[in-house]
Amino acid sequence: MKKIILLFVLAAFVASQSAFAKKKKVDYDSEVQQSEKEEREKSEKKSAAKERKIYRFGNDYAVQKGLVRMETVRESGAVLFYVVNGKKVYPAVETSGYGQSNYISFYLGGKEYRLNKKGIVSYHYDIDDNSITETFTVKGVAELIAKYEISKMDPKDEKENSILIKYSFKNLTGKTRVFVLKSVYNLCLGENRKAHYSTALKSDIGGEYIAFPSKDESWVISSDSQNAVEVILFGKGVTPAKKAVLANKDVIEMSNPSTSFTPGNSFDSIMSYNNSSLALYWDAVELDDQESVDYSYRINFSVSDFQNSGKGLPLVAEKAEPENDVEEDAEKKDELPSDQLKGEIDYIDPSKLNEEYVQQLINHINSLEQSDPSLNRMKIQQLQTEVDEVLQVLRSHK
């Protein structure tokens, strides 16, 4: 009887060991399959990212197609544009400031909100194989969604050569308010040429210039000897800006929508030499709480010319002497109606409320007075007003 019991226990033990071994094998096979699945998914993701040409550099990303490359700059919240010419990539905007001089902003209640800096503004990127979408939020004030989508100027074009830019701006103040939207690009391709820019109405722009987007003034081109970008200001699918200003980037940074610019003024400033930017100012718009307004425009890219875009004009050629039409341009008025702005534009950046900035303004005024007081009269008056306002604020805080 004892032998039978012993044999039964032994058989049960062998059976349990066999079952354990089988279960262990199943678990092991399951772990191997899961590991292989994870590795396969990682490989597929890498392959898909490579196929879509979405590249990651640290915390930043780039999307590249055809002649166009876009890069995110999480440090400042900007998106940079490049021209892809063969195996080389050329900045279409100045990148030495890492996107600090390329930004979107809006004016509300006497204050400018710049949407490329940390602090009161939060932002995040959504990226796919064809576009970068960025959402800016100023809590309790406004939200702006900016979408940059790579496309073609013409569906028949061989390669992608354009970016469609769309903004959707929403009022979050809880009240009906008046807003003005501004977009700035620190262009650089033409800065080493006599004619920095060209437009549909003026072929050689080497100094401050104000364009009023229309059927006749529909684009701005910045180019070097082999690459070019063309900002489309007017046409199908474009929300025309109130004005497009070419000026020194520091002057644009100090300006607001009601600022008067002086055609022909140098692209130099006391803080930067030969550093020009394009600023787009749209009409003041009154929005109810939670109401949105949309804007759109396009930037085209070329490694030779723009025969398939705009009016089909080629890249601007160098001229021996620029046209002398400063006096004619100076007669143009570029101020927004004061009743349209409703007193919402008087603003001084808090970071500039110091004696060092006052001295910079005074030096700038002296420089303009020494060059040509009559030509620079409006700019001198503007700077003198700003000096008085800054000093008044500084005195009130003492």
Salt bridges, closest charged atoms under 4 A:
ASP27 OD2 - LYS23 NZ 3.07
ASP29 OD2 - LYS25 NZ 3.08
GLU71 OE2 - ARG69 NE 2.93
GLU112 OE2 - LYS182 NZ 3.45
ASP126 OD2 - HIS124 NE2 3.41
GLU208 OE1 - LYS379 NZ 3.30
ASP250 OD1 - LYS249 NZ 3.18
GLU253 OE2 - ARG114 NH1 3.14
GLU286 OE2 - LYS342 NZ 2.71
GLU318 OE2 - ARG193 NE 2.90
GLU323 OE2 - LYS319 NZ 3.54
ASP325 OD1 - LYS202 NZ 2.80
ASP334 OD2 - LYS243 NZ 3.18
GLU355 OE2 - LYS398 NZ 3.96
